[in-house]
């Protein structure tokens, strides 16, 4: 949209950032960076309403990664 000189709505930008964080978290976890993956998943979990069909998987992954990273809160 930017390439064609159109305005990108803020809501679309925010949703894409959340999606990007989820994808990045999956890559970080595969690479062994449990802290980075956990922090990204916590941010995604705080915006869980954006992923209604994946809520259980995201929350389960968040808890597991936080446990592996030593984040108890």
MDAnalysis code that builds the backbone (N, CA, C; Angstrom):
import MDAnalysis as mda
import numpy as np

u = mda.Universe.empty(219, n_residues=73, atom_resindex=np.repeat(np.arange(73), 3), trajectory=True)
u.add_TopologyAttr("name", ["N", "CA", "C"] * 73)
u.add_TopologyAttr("resid", np.arange(1, 74))
u.add_TopologyAttr("resname", ["UNK", "UNK", "UNK", "UNK", "UNK", "UNK", "UNK", "UNK", "UNK", "UNK", "UNK", "UNK", "UNK", "UNK", "UNK", "UNK", "UNK", "UNK", "UNK", "UNK", "UNK", "UNK", "UNK", "UNK", "UNK", "UNK", "UNK", "UNK", "UNK", "UNK", "UNK", "UNK", "UNK", "UNK", "UNK", "UNK", "UNK", "UNK", "UNK", "UNK", "UNK", "UNK", "UNK", "UNK", "UNK", "UNK", "UNK", "UNK", "UNK", "UNK", "UNK", "UNK", "UNK", "UNK", "UNK", "UNK", "UNK", "UNK", "UNK", "UNK", "UNK", "UNK", "UNK", "UNK", "UNK", "UNK", "UNK", "UNK", "UNK", "UNK", "UNK", "UNK", "UNK"])
u.atoms.positions = np.array([
    [0.825, -1.180, 0.000],
    [0.000, 0.000, 0.000],
    [0.872, 1.248, 0.000],
    [1.944, 1.205, 0.798],
    [2.843, 2.362, 0.849],
    [3.495, 2.592, -0.507],
    [3.790, 1.496, -1.191],
    [4.437, 1.577, -2.489],
    [3.568, 2.346, -3.483],
    [2.254, 2.238, -3.327],
    [1.338, 2.919, -4.231],
    [0.837, 4.242, -3.670],
    [1.459, 4.707, -2.586],
    [1.118, 6.003, -2.026],
    [-0.175, 6.019, -1.237],
    [-0.641, 4.846, -0.812],
    [-1.870, 4.788, -0.039],
    [-1.552, 4.753, 1.447],
    [-2.467, 5.278, 2.232],
    [-2.329, 5.290, 3.680],
    [-2.600, 3.893, 4.239],
    [-1.740, 3.434, 5.138],
    [-1.932, 2.141, 5.787],
    [-2.633, 2.394, 7.119],
    [-3.824, 1.835, 7.300],
    [-4.554, 2.052, 8.555],
    [-3.774, 1.537, 9.766],
    [-3.899, 2.233, 10.877],
    [-3.182, 1.888, 12.095],
    [-3.555, 0.487, 12.587],
    [-4.829, 0.134, 12.521],
    [-5.263, -1.197, 12.982],
    [-4.596, -2.303, 12.164],
    [-4.468, -2.106, 10.878],
    [-3.817, -3.094, 10.023],
    [-2.344, -3.215, 10.398],
    [-1.688, -2.097, 10.630],
    [-0.283, -2.111, 11.026],
    [-0.100, -2.856, 12.337],
    [-0.982, -2.600, 13.299],
    [-0.883, -3.272, 14.601],
    [-1.108, -4.775, 14.472],
    [-2.085, -5.173, 13.683],
    [-2.359, -6.603, 13.507],
    [-1.192, -7.303, 12.820],
    [-0.587, -6.645, 11.861],
    [0.567, -7.234, 11.185],
    [1.763, -7.344, 12.131],
    [1.916, -6.381, 13.033],
    [3.002, -6.452, 14.013],
    [2.804, -7.629, 14.968],
    [1.568, -7.861, 15.380],
    [1.277, -8.982, 16.268],
    [1.553, -10.302, 15.547],
    [1.101, -10.409, 14.311],
    [1.341, -11.609, 13.517],
    [2.838, -11.832, 13.318],
    [3.567, -10.772, 13.043],
    [5.013, -10.867, 12.857],
    [5.682, -11.347, 14.150],
    [5.239, -10.854, 15.284],
    [5.807, -11.274, 16.562],
    [5.565, -12.757, 16.813],
    [4.398, -13.236, 16.435],
    [4.084, -14.661, 16.598],
    [4.994, -15.511, 15.716],
    [5.179, -15.096, 14.488],
    [6.048, -15.830, 13.565],
    [7.508, -15.771, 14.035],
    [7.918, -14.621, 14.526],
    [9.275, -14.454, 15.034],
    [9.497, -15.321, 16.271],
    [8.499, -15.407, 17.132],
    [8.608, -16.230, 18.338],
    [8.834, -17.692, 17.970],
    [8.110, -18.171, 16.977],
    [8.281, -19.562, 16.553],
    [9.705, -19.813, 16.057],
    [10.258, -18.872, 15.329],
    [11.630, -19.019, 14.830],
    [12.653, -18.970, 15.966],
    [12.425, -18.060, 16.924],
    [13.346, -17.949, 18.052],
    [13.356, -19.231, 18.879],
    [12.188, -19.809, 19.073],
    [12.091, -21.055, 19.840],
    [12.842, -22.174, 19.121],
    [12.668, -22.278, 17.824],
    [13.382, -23.309, 17.054],
    [14.891, -23.115, 17.130],
    [15.323, -21.845, 17.223],
    [16.754, -21.544, 17.301],
    [17.304, -21.728, 18.713],
    [16.420, -21.984, 19.684],
    [16.874, -22.203, 21.054],
    [16.861, -20.973, 21.933],
    [16.374, -19.854, 21.428],
    [16.291, -18.618, 22.218],
    [14.937, -18.597, 22.939],
    [14.894, -19.270, 24.086],
    [13.631, -19.401, 24.794],
    [13.184, -18.089, 25.430],
    [14.128, -17.276, 25.875],
    [13.758, -15.989, 26.464],
    [13.141, -15.065, 25.414],
    [13.783, -14.949, 24.268],
    [13.251, -14.104, 23.198],
    [11.904, -14.603, 22.699],
    [11.794, -15.916, 22.545],
    [10.524, -16.502, 22.126],
    [9.433, -16.264, 23.145],
    [9.778, -16.404, 24.423],
    [8.794, -16.191, 25.488],
    [8.318, -14.749, 25.521],
    [9.227, -13.811, 25.378],
    [8.835, -12.400, 25.424],
    [7.921, -12.045, 24.249],
    [8.206, -12.563, 23.089],
    [7.334, -12.323, 21.938],
    [5.973, -12.985, 22.135],
    [5.969, -14.186, 22.669],
    [4.697, -14.874, 22.906],
    [3.867, -14.187, 23.986],
    [4.515, -13.606, 24.982],
    [3.776, -12.854, 26.002],
    [3.088, -11.664, 25.350],
    [3.780, -10.990, 24.447],
    [3.177, -9.840, 23.762],
    [1.999, -10.288, 22.896],
    [2.167, -11.416, 22.233],
    [1.079, -11.949, 21.418],
    [-0.081, -12.375, 22.316],
    [0.227, -13.013, 23.441],
    [-0.823, -13.461, 24.368],
    [-1.611, -12.277, 24.935],
    [-0.956, -11.156, 25.117],
    [-1.656, -9.953, 25.586],
    [-2.640, -9.429, 24.545],
    [-2.468, -9.840, 23.318],
    [-3.353, -9.449, 22.220],
    [-4.060, -10.679, 21.647],
    [-4.375, -11.616, 22.506],
    [-4.906, -12.913, 22.086],
    [-6.228, -12.800, 21.337],
    [-6.957, -11.751, 21.557],
    [-8.254, -11.602, 20.881],
    [-8.105, -11.503, 19.367],
    [-6.910, -11.232, 18.883],
    [-6.666, -11.145, 17.449],
    [-6.570, -12.530, 16.796],
    [-6.417, -13.572, 17.625],
    [-6.259, -14.935, 17.131],
    [-7.281, -15.858, 17.788],
    [-8.558, -15.680, 17.550],
    [-9.569, -16.461, 18.268],
    [-9.493, -17.970, 18.011],
    [-9.069, -18.383, 16.844],
    [-9.022, -19.819, 16.562],
    [-7.747, -20.482, 17.074],
    [-6.757, -19.691, 17.457],
    [-5.482, -20.234, 17.906],
    [-5.190, -19.933, 19.370],
    [-6.207, -19.527, 20.122],
    [-5.997, -19.111, 21.506],
    [-5.322, -20.185, 22.353],
    [-5.819, -21.393, 22.285],
    [-5.299, -22.462, 23.136],
    [-3.835, -22.751, 22.803],
    [-3.513, -22.837, 21.531],
    [-2.132, -23.116, 21.124],
    [-1.186, -21.997, 21.550],
    [-1.604, -20.762, 21.374],
    [-0.740, -19.627, 21.731],
    [-0.522, -19.583, 23.234],
    [-1.591, -19.730, 24.014],
    [-1.448, -19.669, 25.466],
    [-0.621, -20.838, 26.000],
    [-0.812, -22.021, 25.437],
    [-0.018, -23.179, 25.850],
    [1.456, -22.968, 25.520],
    [1.726, -22.492, 24.326],
    [3.110, -22.221, 23.921],
    [3.737, -21.147, 24.800],
    [2.957, -20.135, 25.143],
    [3.465, -19.050, 25.983],
    [3.865, -19.581, 27.355],
    [3.010, -20.381, 27.959],
    [3.310, -20.943, 29.281],
    [4.549, -21.838, 29.212],
    [4.632, -22.675, 28.191],
    [5.774, -23.583, 28.053],
    [7.074, -22.809, 27.864],
    [7.057, -21.817, 27.015],
    [8.286, -21.051, 26.757],
    [8.688, -20.202, 27.950],
    [7.716, -19.636, 28.650],
    [8.037, -18.866, 29.847],
    [8.670, -19.772, 30.896],
    [8.180, -20.978, 30.992],
    [8.749, -21.949, 31.932],
    [10.191, -22.285, 31.552],
    [10.433, -22.526, 30.269],
    [11.784, -22.841, 29.808],
    [12.739, -21.671, 29.986],
    [12.214, -20.435, 29.856],
    [13.045, -19.236, 29.962],
    [13.231, -18.802, 31.406],
    [12.501, -19.428, 32.328],
    [12.631, -19.051, 33.743],
    [11.801, -17.854, 34.123],
    [10.814, -17.513, 33.308],
    [9.926, -16.390, 33.618],
    [8.721, -16.940, 34.388],
    [8.702, -16.734, 35.667],
    [7.672, -17.335, 36.492],
    [6.449, -16.454, 36.669],
    [6.569, -15.182, 36.462],
    [5.431, -14.284, 36.625],
    [4.581, -14.298, 35.394],
])
